[in-house]
Amino acid sequence: MGRSKVYGKQVDDLVLWELISEHERCAQRIASSSTNAKELRKRQIRIEKRLEREFPNASLPQESDAPQSEPAENPKPIKRPGEKSRIMYIEYKGDGLAGTAWIGRVTYSQTGKTLYYRKKAFQSLKGDYKANYFEVVTGERYWISGCKKEGHDTLYPRIIEVDEDVREEYWLKIRNRPEFLKLKSFRSEGKYSKRRPK
């Protein structure tokens, strides 16, 4: 069964766009004398092989056609017609039970099967007790859920970053803590505050 039948053309096009964008980001980091150049090049090769396998008619842009680098901090989420958005808790689970965490605006498709955050697409992941979504392009695991009013979104004590574009709404409407309005991050005591992550 073809990819378009499984994911739909919209997601298929998004995957292609993200693969090309990720390849360009790797090239930019390599060009900036990144200490991880070897690993970045390996990632580029994996992307090139995937493009050749899944999108044989696609081509990577030449260096002169490469998009200009965008600010890495708090990029605006993609908004598509018919999609709704919600402020949610997002945690990267690639490092184990506890990873980098954000409060940000997530948009989701009409079917609700695909979520978008920071120009990444996520789909539901089953059978994993510590992650509930995976990133479509890389397969990396995340936990995405509604924000808790008390701010204890993490499993263990950890710092959570609050995206600039949702900061006011988060502190005023979700947390009801106007005195924290200027805070760009905060410490969550976590669900298991007396236990340490493995």
Buried (B, 14 or more C-beta within 10 A) or exposed (E): EEEEEEBBEBBBEBBBBBBBBBBBBBBBBBEEEEEEBEEBEEBBEBBEEBBEEEBEEEEBEEEEEBEEEEEEEBBEBBEEEEBEBEBBBBBBBEEEBBBBBBBBBBBBBEEEEBBBBBBBBBBEBEEEEBBBBBBBBBEBBBBBEEBBEEBBBBBBBBEBBBBEBBBEEBBEEBBEBEEBEEEEEBEBBBEBEEEEBE
